[in-house]
Amino acid sequence: MIEGPRACGKTATARQIAASEVLLDIDTNARQAIAVDPALVLDGPAPRLIDEWQIEPTIWNHVRRAVDDRPDPGQFILTGSAVPSDDITRHTGAGRIARLRMRPMSLFEAGRSTGRISLTELLDGRVSPTADPGLTVVDLAEELALGGWPGLRGRGVPDGLLAVRDYLDEIARVDVGRVDATHRDPNRVARLLSSLARNVATPAAATTLAQDTGGADGPLKDDTVREYIGALERLMVVEDQPAWAPHLRSKHRLRTAPKRHFVDPSLAVAALRAAPDRLLRDLSLFGFLFESLVVRDLRVYAQAADAQVLQYRDSGGLEVDAIIETGDGRWMAFEVKLGHGQIDDAAASLSRFAARIDKARCGSPALLGVIVATGYGYRRDDGVAVIPIGALGP
């Protein structure tokens, strides 16, 4: 099962290996057939693609039973841009259906990064020196606005901005209510999206979001905001960055609130009705959005290495923008900075952070690094790597 936000390329990807298909979002006859005899929809050369399966969630159990009845793996490819509500009729699929999370394209997939600095190599402690890949701050402003949506590659900035705004408007107007058949005020959803955009790459509390979302009628209840966010998570539009919980040598307490992110920073830009020229005039906003773009790309590359992207904050005020932790326990820590003038402070902060970790229990970091917007890639004398985002790859 390939899961991911709408328009990230799930169907096009699945079609590259599917031998037959049924597209439930456009095939009304197939949806009617599911109610009469689901076997009609499941019948076809394998692998059989069942696109947007969540439109008819009863098909899940029929796929599961068909998998039990057939001896060979790889019988079906399910794709979905929303996660239906759990209910007692839908088995988990454990042992039968594997899940693959798909996100908008990284800069490497979009052809904007050389990939000369490999995250896989970084996990082994190796840093490949690289020349300036040529990606400029102006280029990055456009990438933030257009995002990693395959359908927008090659389109101009004005058309791309309108397309992403329309995408977000449709989420607020239709999708959030459709995901679990619960009516939600589109205006409040839009205000919540704007609040999430203003607080992107920060651990904004539900109380803060509730204040923004309520509007003139006063703040919403925190639980109501959490329900709205839950619906956005099920649409895979937002994807929070959890906190890392290492063993510490210091007495500082860990802060466990997640950081807020959209699945692609272009959605934050659209929610703010911003454009590249505004981002270039507001470097503070640019910095938060750039961090969110880096987290998006790290998630794509880390997933291929069986790793997850976390973050660290403690009561002493020390923060680390991204922690990569693999399934076998290796880990790396990164700070994300727009300007080269911030590298020294970021490297010093990473060194202080590493000193707080109980290495006897967590192990030493495979790498400490500063991910920057532009420039060269190299390892400093203190061992901290400097990595331009335009050279980072899987």
C-alpha positions as CSV (number, residue, x, y, z in Angstrom):
1,M,0.0,0.0,0.0
2,I,1.5,3.3,-1.1
3,E,0.2,6.2,1.1
4,G,0.9,9.9,0.5
5,P,-0.8,13.2,0.0
6,R,-2.8,13.8,-3.2
7,A,-0.8,14.7,-6.3
8,C,2.6,13.5,-5.0
9,G,2.8,10.8,-7.8
10,K,1.5,7.6,-6.2
11,T,-0.5,6.5,-9.2
12,A,2.2,7.3,-11.7
13,T,4.7,5.4,-9.6
14,A,2.5,2.4,-9.1
15,R,1.6,2.2,-12.8
16,Q,5.3,1.6,-13.6
17,I,5.0,-1.9,-12.2
18,A,1.3,-2.7,-12.3
19,A,0.0,-5.2,-14.8
20,S,-3.7,-4.1,-14.5
21,E,-5.5,-1.3,-12.8
22,V,-8.8,0.0,-11.5
23,L,-9.1,3.7,-10.6
24,L,-11.8,4.0,-8.0
25,D,-11.9,7.8,-8.0
26,I,-13.1,8.0,-11.6
27,D,-14.6,4.5,-12.2
28,T,-18.2,4.6,-10.9
29,N,-18.9,1.2,-12.4
30,A,-16.1,-0.3,-10.3
31,R,-17.5,1.3,-7.1
32,Q,-20.9,-0.2,-7.8
33,A,-19.3,-3.6,-8.5
34,I,-17.7,-3.6,-5.1
35,A,-21.1,-3.4,-3.5
36,V,-22.3,-6.4,-5.6
37,D,-19.3,-8.7,-6.0
38,P,-15.8,-7.3,-5.0
39,A,-14.1,-10.2,-6.8
40,L,-15.0,-8.5,-10.1
41,V,-12.7,-5.5,-9.1
42,L,-9.9,-7.7,-7.7
43,D,-9.8,-9.9,-10.9
44,G,-7.0,-9.0,-13.3
45,P,-3.3,-9.6,-14.0
46,A,-1.0,-9.2,-11.0
47,P,0.2,-6.9,-9.7
48,R,-3.3,-5.2,-9.9
49,L,-3.4,-1.6,-9.0
50,I,-6.4,-0.4,-6.9
51,D,-6.1,3.3,-6.9
52,E,-7.6,5.5,-4.2
53,W,-8.9,2.4,-2.4
54,Q,-10.1,4.5,0.6
55,I,-13.0,5.7,-1.5
56,E,-14.5,2.2,-1.0
57,P,-12.8,1.1,2.2
58,T,-14.7,-2.2,2.3
59,I,-12.3,-3.4,-0.4
60,W,-9.6,-3.6,2.2
61,N,-10.9,-6.8,3.8
62,H,-11.5,-8.4,0.4
63,V,-8.0,-7.7,-0.6
64,R,-6.7,-9.2,2.6
65,R,-8.8,-12.4,2.1
66,A,-7.6,-12.6,-1.6
67,V,-4.0,-12.4,-0.3
68,D,-4.6,-15.3,2.0
69,D,-6.1,-17.3,-0.8
70,R,-3.3,-16.7,-3.3
71,P,0.2,-18.3,-2.9
72,D,2.4,-15.6,-4.4
73,P,3.4,-12.2,-3.0
74,G,2.9,-9.0,-5.0
75,Q,-0.7,-9.5,-5.9
76,F,-2.0,-6.0,-5.3
77,I,-0.8,-2.4,-5.2
78,L,-3.1,-0.1,-3.2
79,T,-2.7,3.6,-3.4
80,G,-4.5,6.2,-1.1
81,S,-4.3,9.8,-0.3
82,A,-6.3,9.6,2.9
83,V,-6.5,7.1,5.8
84,P,-10.1,6.0,6.5
85,S,-11.4,5.9,10.0
86,D,-10.6,2.6,11.8
87,D,-13.6,0.4,12.5
88,I,-14.2,-3.1,13.6
89,T,-14.7,-4.4,10.1
90,R,-11.2,-3.4,8.8
91,H,-8.4,-5.8,9.8
92,T,-5.0,-4.3,10.2
93,G,-3.5,-6.2,7.3
94,A,-0.5,-7.2,9.5
95,G,1.6,-9.8,7.8
96,R,-0.3,-9.4,4.5
97,I,0.0,-5.7,3.4
98,A,3.1,-3.7,3.6
99,R,2.9,0.1,3.8
100,L,5.1,2.5,1.9
101,R,4.9,6.3,2.7
102,M,5.4,8.5,-0.3
103,R,6.0,12.3,-0.1
104,P,6.5,15.1,-2.6
105,M,9.8,15.0,-4.4
106,S,13.1,16.0,-2.7
107,L,15.4,18.4,-4.4
108,F,17.5,15.4,-5.6
109,E,14.4,13.8,-7.2
110,A,13.5,17.1,-8.8
111,G,16.9,17.4,-10.4
112,R,17.9,20.4,-8.2
113,S,20.5,18.6,-6.1
114,T,23.6,16.9,-7.3
115,G,23.4,14.2,-4.6
116,R,27.2,14.3,-4.3
117,I,26.8,14.1,-0.5
118,S,25.0,10.9,0.3
119,L,23.0,10.5,3.5
120,T,23.9,6.8,3.4
121,E,27.6,7.7,3.4
122,L,27.1,10.2,6.2
123,L,25.6,7.5,8.3
124,D,29.0,5.7,7.9
125,G,30.8,8.9,8.9
126,R,32.0,9.8,5.4
127,V,31.7,13.2,3.9
128,S,32.4,13.7,0.2
129,P,33.9,17.2,-0.4
130,T,31.9,19.0,-3.1
131,A,32.1,22.2,-5.1
132,D,29.3,24.7,-4.8
133,P,26.3,22.9,-6.6
134,G,25.1,26.3,-8.0
135,L,21.7,26.4,-6.2
136,T,21.1,30.0,-5.2
137,V,18.9,31.6,-2.5
138,V,16.6,32.8,-5.3
139,D,16.3,29.3,-6.6
140,L,15.4,28.0,-3.1
141,A,12.7,30.7,-2.7
142,E,11.1,29.3,-5.9
143,E,11.5,25.7,-4.7
144,L,9.8,26.7,-1.4
145,A,6.9,28.2,-3.3
146,L,6.4,25.4,-5.9
147,G,7.3,22.5,-3.7
148,G,8.0,18.9,-4.8
149,W,4.8,18.3,-6.7
150,P,5.6,16.4,-9.9
151,G,2.8,18.1,-11.8
152,L,4.3,21.5,-11.2
153,R,7.8,20.8,-12.5
154,G,8.5,23.0,-15.5
155,R,5.6,25.3,-14.8
156,G,6.2,29.0,-14.2
157,V,6.1,30.4,-10.7
158,P,2.7,32.3,-11.1
159,D,0.9,29.2,-12.3
160,G,2.5,27.0,-9.7
161,L,1.6,29.4,-6.9
162,L,-2.1,29.4,-8.0
163,A,-2.1,25.6,-8.3
164,V,-0.8,25.1,-4.7
165,R,-3.2,27.6,-3.4
166,D,-6.1,25.8,-5.1
167,Y,-4.8,22.5,-3.7
168,L,-4.9,24.0,-0.2
169,D,-8.3,25.6,-0.7
170,E,-9.8,22.3,-1.8
171,I,-8.4,20.7,1.4
172,A,-10.1,23.3,3.5
173,R,-13.4,23.3,1.6
174,V,-13.9,19.6,0.8
175,D,-11.2,17.1,1.9
176,V,-11.1,17.7,5.6
177,G,-14.8,17.1,5.9
178,R,-14.8,14.1,3.6
179,V,-12.0,12.2,5.3
180,D,-14.3,11.1,8.1
181,A,-17.7,12.5,7.0
182,T,-17.6,15.2,9.7
183,H,-18.6,18.7,8.9
184,R,-15.9,21.3,9.6
185,D,-16.0,25.0,9.0
186,P,-13.8,25.7,5.9
187,N,-13.0,29.1,7.2
188,R,-11.7,27.7,10.5
189,V,-9.7,25.1,8.6
190,A,-8.2,27.8,6.5
191,R,-7.3,29.8,9.6
192,L,-5.7,26.7,11.2
193,L,-3.7,26.1,8.0
194,S,-2.5,29.7,8.2
195,S,-1.6,29.3,11.9
196,L,0.4,26.2,11.2
197,A,2.2,28.0,8.4
198,R,3.1,30.9,10.7
199,N,4.4,28.3,13.2
200,V,6.1,26.0,10.8
201,A,9.2,24.2,12.1
202,T,8.3,25.2,15.7
203,P,6.7,23.2,18.6
204,A,3.6,25.4,18.6
205,A,1.1,24.3,21.2
206,A,-2.5,23.4,20.5
207,T,-3.5,26.4,22.7
208,T,-1.6,28.8,20.3
209,L,-3.3,27.2,17.2
210,A,-6.7,27.3,18.9
211,Q,-6.3,31.1,19.5
212,D,-5.5,31.7,15.9
213,T,-8.2,29.4,14.5
214,G,-11.1,30.7,16.5
215,G,-11.1,34.1,14.9
216,A,-13.5,36.8,16.1
217,D,-15.6,34.2,18.0
218,G,-12.8,33.5,20.4
219,P,-10.4,30.6,20.6
220,L,-11.5,27.1,19.8
221,K,-11.2,24.3,22.3
222,D,-7.8,22.7,22.3
223,D,-9.5,19.3,21.7
224,T,-11.3,20.7,18.6
225,V,-8.0,21.9,17.1
226,R,-6.5,18.5,17.8
227,E,-9.4,16.9,15.9
228,Y,-8.8,19.3,12.9
229,I,-5.1,18.4,13.0
230,G,-5.9,14.7,13.2
231,A,-8.0,15.1,10.0
232,L,-5.1,16.9,8.2
233,E,-2.7,14.1,9.4
234,R,-5.0,11.5,7.9
235,L,-5.0,13.4,4.6
236,M,-1.1,13.3,5.0
237,V,-1.0,17.1,4.5
238,V,0.8,17.8,7.9
239,E,3.5,15.6,9.3
240,D,4.9,16.5,12.7
241,Q,8.5,15.9,13.6
242,P,8.7,13.9,16.9
243,A,11.2,14.5,19.6
244,W,14.3,12.3,20.1
245,A,14.6,10.9,23.6
246,P,18.2,10.0,24.2
247,H,19.9,9.1,27.5
248,L,21.5,12.2,28.9
249,R,24.6,12.8,31.0
250,S,23.2,16.2,32.1
251,K,20.3,17.1,34.4
252,H,18.4,19.0,31.7
253,R,14.9,17.7,31.1
254,L,13.8,16.8,27.6
255,R,11.1,18.7,25.8
256,T,8.9,16.2,24.0
257,A,6.5,18.4,22.0
258,P,6.8,17.7,18.2
259,K,7.7,20.4,15.7
260,R,5.0,21.4,13.2
261,H,5.5,20.8,9.5
262,F,3.5,20.5,6.4
263,V,4.4,17.5,4.2
264,D,5.8,20.1,1.8
265,P,6.8,23.7,2.6
266,S,4.9,25.0,-0.5
267,L,1.7,24.4,1.5
268,A,2.9,26.8,4.2
269,V,3.8,29.4,1.5
270,A,0.3,28.9,0.0
271,A,-1.4,29.2,3.4
272,L,0.4,32.6,3.9
273,R,-0.5,33.7,0.4
274,A,3.2,34.4,0.0
275,A,5.5,34.4,-3.1
276,P,9.2,34.1,-3.7
277,D,9.9,37.9,-3.6
278,R,8.2,38.1,-0.2
279,L,10.3,35.3,1.2
280,L,13.4,37.0,0.0
281,R,12.4,40.1,2.0
282,D,11.5,38.2,5.2
283,L,14.6,36.1,6.0
284,S,13.2,35.0,9.3
285,L,10.2,33.3,7.6
286,F,12.5,32.1,4.9
287,G,14.7,30.4,7.5
288,F,11.8,28.4,9.1
289,L,10.5,27.4,5.7
290,F,14.0,26.4,4.6
291,E,14.3,24.2,7.7
292,S,11.0,22.6,6.8
293,L,12.3,21.9,3.2
294,V,15.4,20.3,4.7
295,V,13.3,18.1,7.0
296,R,11.2,17.0,3.9
297,D,14.3,16.0,2.0
298,L,15.8,14.3,5.0
299,R,12.7,12.2,5.5
300,V,12.8,11.0,1.9
301,Y,16.5,10.0,2.1
302,A,16.2,8.6,5.7
303,Q,13.3,6.4,4.7
304,A,15.5,4.7,2.1
305,A,18.0,4.0,4.9
306,D,15.5,2.6,7.4
307,A,15.8,5.7,9.5
308,Q,13.6,8.4,10.9
309,V,13.9,12.1,11.3
310,L,13.5,13.5,14.9
311,Q,14.5,16.7,16.7
312,Y,15.8,17.6,20.1
313,R,15.0,20.3,22.7
314,D,15.8,20.4,26.4
315,S,15.0,22.6,29.4
316,G,18.5,24.2,29.1
317,G,17.5,25.9,25.8
318,L,19.6,23.6,23.6
319,E,18.0,22.6,20.4
320,V,19.0,20.4,17.4
321,D,16.9,20.8,14.2
322,A,17.2,17.3,13.0
323,I,18.3,13.9,14.4
324,I,18.5,11.0,12.0
325,E,18.2,7.6,13.8
326,T,18.4,4.3,12.1
327,G,16.8,1.0,13.0
328,D,20.2,-0.4,14.1
329,G,20.8,2.5,16.5
330,R,23.2,4.8,14.6
331,W,22.4,8.5,14.7
332,M,23.4,11.9,13.3
333,A,22.6,15.4,14.4
334,F,22.1,18.4,12.1
335,E,21.5,22.1,12.4
336,V,19.9,23.9,9.5
337,K,21.1,27.5,8.7
338,L,20.5,29.8,5.8
339,G,23.6,31.8,6.1
340,H,27.3,30.9,6.3
341,G,27.8,33.4,9.1
342,Q,25.8,31.1,11.4
343,I,28.0,28.0,10.8
344,D,30.4,28.6,13.7
345,D,27.6,29.0,16.3
346,A,25.7,26.0,14.9
347,A,28.8,23.8,15.1
348,A,29.5,24.9,18.7
349,S,25.9,24.1,19.6
350,L,26.2,20.6,18.1
351,S,29.3,20.0,20.1
352,R,27.6,21.0,23.3
353,F,24.7,18.8,22.4
354,A,27.0,15.8,21.8
355,A,28.6,16.3,25.2
356,R,25.2,15.9,26.9
357,I,24.5,12.5,25.4
358,D,25.3,9.4,27.4
359,K,27.4,7.7,24.7
360,A,27.8,4.6,26.8
361,R,24.1,4.0,26.2
362,C,23.4,5.9,22.9
363,G,26.7,5.5,21.2
364,S,28.7,8.3,19.6
365,P,27.1,10.2,16.7
366,A,28.0,9.0,13.2
367,L,28.2,12.6,12.2
368,L,27.5,16.2,13.3
369,G,26.6,18.5,10.5
370,V,25.3,21.9,9.5
371,I,23.0,21.9,6.4
372,V,23.2,25.3,4.6
373,A,21.4,26.8,1.6
374,T,24.4,27.4,-0.6
375,G,28.2,27.0,-0.9
376,Y,30.7,24.2,-0.7
377,G,30.5,20.9,1.1
378,Y,33.4,19.9,3.4
379,R,34.4,18.8,6.9
380,R,35.6,21.4,9.3
381,D,38.7,21.0,11.5
382,D,36.4,20.3,14.5
383,G,34.9,17.4,12.6
384,V,31.5,19.0,11.9
385,A,30.4,18.7,8.3
386,V,29.1,21.6,6.2
387,I,26.5,20.3,3.7
388,P,24.8,22.5,1.1
389,I,21.2,21.3,0.5
390,G,21.9,21.4,-3.3
391,A,24.5,18.6,-2.9
392,L,22.5,16.3,-0.4
393,G,21.1,13.1,-1.7
394,P,20.0,9.6,-0.6
